[in-house]
Amino acid sequence: MKKSGLLIVIFLLVSHLFFAQKISEGKIVTTYITAKTLQNSAGENPKRRVTVYLPPDYEKSSKRYPVIYFLHGFSGATVCW
């Protein structure tokens, strides 16, 4: 019984190697957007840097992907939608 328990623990520790998506296969793209609506009375620059992770084969695929937006406020706080 102890031997099978040990095998289960080893399997659980190693199984993530077979099922995890490798981020290195995707691509990270950094670009800038500019919009008048981003200007405010505090004098923030309306040109903002945007960094996006694209999954493998994103350009070739017609598949729809989920999106997570991280909106950084003036105070540096992050809001997730």
N, C-alpha and C positions, 0 to 999 in steps of 0.2 A: 504494500500500500504506500509506503514512504517513497519507493522508487517511482511510482506513477505520479505522485504529487510533485516530485522534483521535476519530472519531465514536463508536466503541465506548466510549472513556473518558468522553466527554460523556454518553452514554446511561447508563452505570453510575452516574455522579455524580448524575444527575437522576432516575433510576428510583425511588429511595426515596420521592420525593414522591408517586408514584402508588400505591404499595403499603403504605405505613405507615399504621397506625391512628392517628387523631388522639385523643390523650388528652382534649382539650378537649370532645369529644363525649360523654364519659362523665361520671360524677359522683363526687365524693369525699364520703363521709359520715363524720362523727365522732360517736360515741356512747360511753356508759360502761357497763361491766358491773361487777357487784358479786357476789362469791362468798366464802363463809367459807373455802373451800379456798385462797384467795389470801392469807389472813392467816398470819403466821408470827411466830416469836419475836423477830425483828429489828424488829418494829413497822411493817412496810410496810402501807400503806393497801390494804384489799381492794377498793376501788373503782378500776378501771383504765380509762383512756381507750383506745378502739379506733378506728382510722381505716381505712376500707375504700374501695377504688376499685371502682365499679360500672361495667361496660361500657355502651355505649349500648343502650337498650331492654331493660335488665336486668329491670325490673319487668313488662314485657309478654311476656317470653320464657319458654318452658318449657325452653330449652336449658340444659345443665349446663356450668358454667365451671370451669377449673382454679383452684386456690387455692395461694397461697404464704403461709406463716405466718412472721412474724418474731417470735421470742420473746426479749424483752429480760430478761436476768437481773439479779439484785441488784447485781452488779458492773458493770453497764452493757454487758456483752458481748452480742452478738447471735448467736442460733442459728437457722439456717434449716432447716425440715423440709420 
